[in-house]
Amino acid sequence: MPGLAGQNVVIGGLRAIQLVFFGFFIVVNSVFHGRLDRYSTHHSTGSVPGANMNSHYMQPGFLFSYAPFRLHRVLSG
């Protein structure tokens, strides 16, 4: 059943690889945000990275919430 192997690769990519990459993204983003808060200067207080950090956290959240729908679409054929 060659089609089943491809489906398993897609399912593994949707769940495992996505969790690893976006989880790593959240960790790196959190470290950056913490260091930006801890070592902020008058230049970085109102800067774009400091003001828009919520959007950096929301993007992986949107992708995680869309993943079950993609998984359902793959499983249903």
For each residue, the residues with C-beta under 8 A, 3 or more apart:
1: 4 5
2: 5 6
3: 6 7
4: 1 7 8
5: 1 2 8 9
6: 2 3 9 10
7: 3 4 10 11 74 75
8: 4 5 11 12
9: 5 6 12 13
10: 6 7 13 14 74
11: 7 8 14 15 71 74 75
12: 8 9 15 16 17
13: 9 10 16 17 18
14: 10 11 17 18 67 70 71 74
15: 11 12 18 19 67 71
16: 12 13 19 20
17: 12 13 14 20 21
18: 13 14 15 21 22 63 64 67
19: 15 16 22 23
20: 16 17 23 24
21: 17 18 24 25
22: 18 19 25 26 60 63 64
23: 19 20 26 27
24: 20 21 27 28
25: 21 22 28 29 60
26: 22 23 29 30 57 60
27: 23 24 30 31
28: 24 25 31 32
29: 25 26 32 33 53 56 57
30: 26 27 33 34
31: 27 28 34 35
32: 28 29 35 36 49
33: 29 30 36 37 53 56
34: 30 31 37 38
35: 31 32 38 39
36: 32 33 39 40 44 49 50 53
37: 33 34 40 50
38: 34 35
39: 35 36
40: 36 37 44 45 50
41: 44 45
42: 45
43: 47
44: 36 40 41 47 49 50
45: 40 41 42 50
46: 50 51
47: 43 44 50 51
48: 51 52
49: 32 36 44 52 53
50: 36 37 40 44 45 46 47 53
51: 46 47 48
52: 48 49 55 56
53: 29 33 36 49 50 56 57
54: 57 58
55: 52 58 59
56: 29 33 52 53 59
57: 26 29 53 54 60 61
58: 54 55 61 62
59: 55 56 62 63
60: 22 25 26 57 63 64
61: 57 58 64 65
62: 58 59 65 66
63: 18 22 59 60 66 67
64: 18 22 60 61 67
65: 61 62 68
66: 62 63 69 70
67: 14 15 18 63 64 70 71
68: 65 71 72
69: 66 72 73
70: 14 66 67 73 74
71: 11 14 15 67 68 74 75
72: 68 69 75 76
73: 69 70 76
74: 7 10 11 14 70 71
75: 7 11 71 72
76: 72 73
77:
